[in-house]
Amino acid sequence: MSALARYFRFQGKRVSGYDKTETVLTRTLVEEGIPVSYIDDSSAIPKDVQLVVYTPAIPKDNKELNYYNDHGYNLMKRSEVLGLITEDSLNVCVAGTHGKTTISTMIAHILRDSGVGSNAFLGGISVNYNTNFWSNKNNICVVEADEYDRSFLKLHPDIAVISSMDPDHLDIYGTADAVKEAFLAFAEKIKSGGTLVQKHGLPIPKPAEGIAHLSYHLTDHNADVYTKNLRIHSGNYIFDIEGREGKMEDVELRVGGWHNVENALAAITACRKLGLSGEKIIPALQNYRGVKRRFEYHVQSEGPIYIDDYAHHPRELEVLISSARELFPDRKILVVFQPHLYSRTRDFADGFAKALDQSDQVILLPIYPARELPIEGISSSIILDKMKKAEKQILTKQEMLAYVGSIKQKEKILFITAGAGDIDELVKPLTDLLKKK
């Protein structure tokens, strides 16, 4: 939503908005001239409005949205607006229950850093540019294609990337099969002459005649594009790329996590289909610094190390913790996890417990409800009760900070905060606390 707000502001429009809670992002929007209200009050909203853009994540009882709806204003979903904006452009649309923010940001960064340029609508804040939107006269759009509420079916991809199709948003879809069907429908949206880039092994049928089809995988040589000679040097990943698209040697990625090497493989494949050569891609990727809250380092020292991540699905948590374990095998891993949504906690409690059990110690925060009302019997305790290995407890945010403050740094600990709610508000105080140690 903030990327669209920035787009309209860039176009010279007056823009204002509502959010449930104040965050670093909303404060940045205010500094950019986009007022944000945190009170759901229909009497205080602007009435001279030509367009109201909303996310389906807004609760149905939101007074402001209902006022606009009841009084005949022009209302459009975020996905519908993105569909209109990208109707006549060459579009790279990146979908997947995991990885889409990183892959879309990598593609947009490679295009920008190499001088090709694009218009970018991203779901996370690029560390390189400290924004999730930028514009360019080149008529290429890079769009993060969100599966929530089937939003991505409003887009018009020339190149579509699908990184994963794991069940999620079951409050919307109901079943895992319905999630899969939505991704298959997204693949069918590719324009004639376009390209589907997919993670190898995903159950996606061969696309229609005239659409190129490429699969990628970190290690599986049955994929069309894969890595070889993958190694770590001074904390960075260096690898070669082989397969149908030709060879690239000594590609370097300077952000953590094996999964991000695979994300880079998807981004590079998409950029090569746009006509970029290795001579442009390799130095651009080397300059890539990641996405805020995606395996983002905040403290790197001989004492504590602290990584913050947006992971809010069991598979994301599993990849996050295993990647951290591979990079820092001698460290004790302490994960602070804030479950996101009562329904997701209910649907994936077993998966969350299994993923968190990969760590040594876990602090669970209360569930962040977002758009949902409480569900009887559902709390962070259902995850805690299913965990079998890690040392575990449930604390409030303030109790967690006090607990971390009391830890004596005799043993080397890797701290991880994870979740899609307001846990990001803890990043600065936790960073300050750990740097003192």
N, C-alpha and C positions, 0 to 999 in steps of 0.2 A: 504493500500500500504506500509506503514512504517513497518508493521509486517512482510511482505514478504521481505522487504529490510533487516531487522534484521535477518531473517531466512537465507538468502543467505550469509550475512556477517558471521553469526555463522558457516556456512558451509565452510568458508575460501575463499569465492569468493570476487573479487573486485566489489564493488557496488557503483553506483552514481545515481543521479536522478534529476528530475525537479519538481518544484512546483510554483504555481502562485505567492504566497506571503510567506514571511518569518514568521515563527511562533515559539512558544516555542518548538514544536515537531521537526520542521526541524532543529532548532539550536541544539537540543539534538542529532539528527542523525549525524550532522556534528562532534559533540564532540565524537561520537562513531566510527568515521572513515568513514562515508558515505557522501561524498561531495554532496551538493544540489545547483543547479543553479536556479535562479529566472528570467532569461532572455531567451526568446524563440528564440534561435539563433542556426541554424543548423550547422554553421561553427565552433562552440565552443564545440560541443558534442563529446564524445569519439567515435572513429570509430572501435577500436578493441574490439568488443562486441559480445558475443555468444548468448545472449538472451535479448530481449527488452520486459519488462512487462509493460502493460499500463492499466489504468482504463478507462472505457467507458465515464467517466465524463470529460475526456480531450476533448476540442473543436476540431471539425473536421478540422479546419484550422491551428492546431498547427504545426509549421514548423519542429520541431524536430521529431515528430512522423511521419510526412509525408516523411521526409528524410529517416528514417529507412525503411519505407514501400516501398518507390520508389527504394531503393538500395538493396532490397532482403534480409534484415536482418530477423532473426527468431523472429517474433512478437507473443506474447501471451497475452490474457486478464488475469487480476488478477485471475478471477474465474477459468480459465483453468489451471493456475499454481497450485492453491490450490487443484483443482481436481486431478492433477497428484501427488502432495505431499501426499495426503490422500488416494490414490488408495488402498493401502494395509494395512491401519491402522484401528483400531476400532474408529469410528468417532461419536462424539456428535455434531450435527449441529443445531444451534439455529437460527430460523427465526422469523420474525414478523415486522410489520411496526413500532411498539414501543416495547421496552423492551429487544431486542435481545442482545444489548451490555452488559447490566447489568446481564442478566441471564447467558450468556456465560462466563462472567468474574467471576461470583459467582461459577459456576461449576468448572472452571479451578482453582480458588482459593481453593475450598474445596478439590479438588484432590491433589493440591500442599501442602496445609497446613497439611493435614492428612497423608502425606507421601506416598500416592499412586503415584502421579506424572502424568503429561500429557504434550503433546505439545500443546501450546495455540496460536491461531491466532485470535486476538480480534480487535474490531473496536473502542476501547477506551483505555485510559491509566489507568491501575490498580493503585489505590492509594497505595496498599500494596507493590507493587514491582516496581512502576514507569516505567512500560513498557507495551506494548501490545503484546509481544511475549516472550515465554520461551520454552525451550526444555527439554526433559527428555527421558531416555532410555526406559521407559514404552511406548508401542506402542498404546497409546490412544491419539487421537487428539480432541481438543475442538475448534470448528470453528464457528465464527459468520457468518451466512449464509445470504448474502445480496440479497434482492429482486430486487435491481436496475438492469435494463437491463437483468433481468432473470438470474443473475449470479449464484444464488444458485442451478440452475438445473445442474450445472457441478459437484456437490458434491456427495459423496457416504455415506449417513448417516446410521449408525447402530441404533442410537437413534436420532430422529428428534423432536425438540421442536418448536411449533408454538404458539406464544404469542398473535398475533393480525393479522387481515387481512384488516385493514381500507384502503380505497383508498389513494394512494400516487404515486408519479412519473407518473402522468398522461401525462406528456410530452413524456414518453416512452410507456405507456400502452394504453392510449387513454380513456379507460373506467374502471369503478370500477369492472365490471364483468371480464375484462381481468386480473386485479390484482388478483382477487379471483381464476381464473383458474390457474394462475402461482403458487399460494400457494398449490392448489390441486395437481398440477404436482410435486411439491417438496415433498409432502407427499407420492406420489407414488414412489419416488426414494429410500425409505427405503429398506435396504437389508432384505432378508428372515430371519426370526428369530429376527428381530429388534423390536423397540418400537416407537410408536408415542405418544408424550406427548403434549396435546393441552389445551389451555384455554377453559374452559367449555362454551358451547354456540356457538362456531365457527361452521359455516356450512360445516363441513368436513365429508364426508361419511366414514363408517366403513372401515378400511384398509383391505388389502388382507389377506387371510388365513395364519396363522403363524406369523402375526405381532401383538404384544400386543398393546393395545389402552387404554390410561389413560387420563382423563380430570382433570383439577385442577381449583379451584376458591377460592377467598379470603373468601367468606361467604356462597356461595350456596351449601347446603348439598346434592344436586342432583349430584354434581361432584364426581368423584372417589376419589379425594384428596381435603381436605379443612381445613381451620383453625377454631379453637374454642378458647374461653377464651382469646381473643386478648386484650391486655392492654398496656398502656404506663407507664414505670417506669424510672425516671431520664432521660427522653428524648429518651429512647430506647424502642423498641417493644418486647414484650414477648408474646408467643402464643403456643398453642398446635396444633398438626396436627393429623387429623383422616381421615378414609376412607379405601379403599380397600388395601392399602399398609401397614396398621397397624398404631398404635398410636405412636407419639413422643410428649413428654411433655417438657414445659419450654424452647422452642427454643427462642433464643435471637438474634435480629438484631439491629446493632448499626448505621444504616444509616437512613436518614429521608424519609418519604413518605409512605403512605399506599400501593401505587402501588409497592413499593420495597418489602413489605411483600409478596405480590402475586408473584413477580418475584422470591423471595427466595423459595416459594412453588414449582415453576416450577423447579428450580435448584436442590432442595432437591429430588424431584421425579426422576429426571434424574440420580442423584448420587446413589439413592437407586437401580435403575435398573442396575447400574454398580456394585452393590454388597456391597456398603458402608453401614455400620450400623449407627444408631443414635449416638453411642459412638464416632464415628469419625466425623460425620457431625456436631453435635451441637457445639463442641468447635471450629471447623474450621470456621463455620459461625459467631460465636461470635467474631472471630478475623478479619472478613471481614470489610474493611474500604471504600469500594465503588469504583466508577469509576470517574476519573476526568471529570468535567462538567456534572455529573448526580447528581442533588440535592446536589451539593458540597458546604459545608459551607466555607466561607472565613473570615467572621467576626461574632463572637457570643459574645454579650456583653449585659449589662443592657441598653446601648444606642442602636446604630444601629445593626441590624443583616443583613448579606449579603449572599445570595445563588446564585450560578451560575449554569445554566443548558443548555443542548444541545437542548432543545425542539424547534422544527421547524415545527411541524404539529399541527393543532388545537386541536386534542385530547391530544397530549403531553402537550400543554400549559394548557389545562383545568385541567388535572391531577396534573400538577406542582402547579398551583395556588390554587386549592382546597386542596391539601395536605399541602401547606404552611399555608393556612387559618385554617385548623384543628389543626395544631401544635402551631400556634401563633394567636389565635382568637382575642386578644386585640390589635394587631398591625395594623397600616396602611400599606398596601402593595403597593409598587411602583415598577412597572415592566418596565424594559428597554428591548424592543424587536427589534431584527434585522430580518426582513423577509428575507428568503433564496430562491432565484430564482424568476424571474418575473412570470414564468408559475405557480409556486405553489401559489404565491400571488394572481394571477388572479383566479385560480381554487378554492381557499379556503378562499377568502376574508371574506365571511360571517361567516365562522367558526372561523377565527382568531379574528374577532370583538367580537363575542359572548364569546369566551374564555377570551379575555383580559378584557371584561366588568365585570368579576368576581373580578378584582382588584379595588383598590381605585384610583390609578393614573397610567397613562401609558405614557412612552416616546417611540415613534417609531423612529428608525434610518432609513436612506435610505436603499433600498433593496440591499442585497449582491448578485451580479449577477452570481457568480461562472462561469459556462461554457456558460452562455447564453448572447446573445445580448439583448439590451432593447426591450420591447414590447410597442408599442405606446399606451399611455393612462394608463399604469400600473405603479404605484408608491406606496409608503407607504400611500399616501393620500386616496387610495380606502378603506383601512382598517379603517383609522381614521374617514372617513365620515360615515361608517356603525356603529361605536360604539355609544352607547346610554347612558351609565351609568357613566363610569369612567372619571375622569378628564384626558385630553389628549392633546398631542402636538407632533410635529415632530422636532427633533433636530439632528444636526451632532454630531459626537462623542465628539469633543472638547466642543461644546455647552452643551452637556449632563454633562460632567465632571464639567464644570463651574457652571451649575445649581445645581448639587448635592453639590458642594463646598459651595454654598450660603445658603443651607438649615440649619436652626437652629434646633438643636436636642432637642427641647423642647418636641416634641411628639415622641413616639417610632415608628420607621419606619422599616419595613422589605423590604430590597432592593432585587430585583431579576433581573439578566441579563439572557436573553434567546435568543438562535439562533444558527445556524450551520455554520455561516460565519466566519468573522474575529473579531467578537465581543469579543472573548476570549482575544484579545490583550488589552481590557479595564479592565480585571480582576485585574491586579496588581495595576494600577493607582487608580482604584476605591477602592480597598482594603486599599491602603495607605491613601487615602482621608478619608475613614470612620473610620479607626483606630485612626486618629488624633482627631476625634470627640468623 
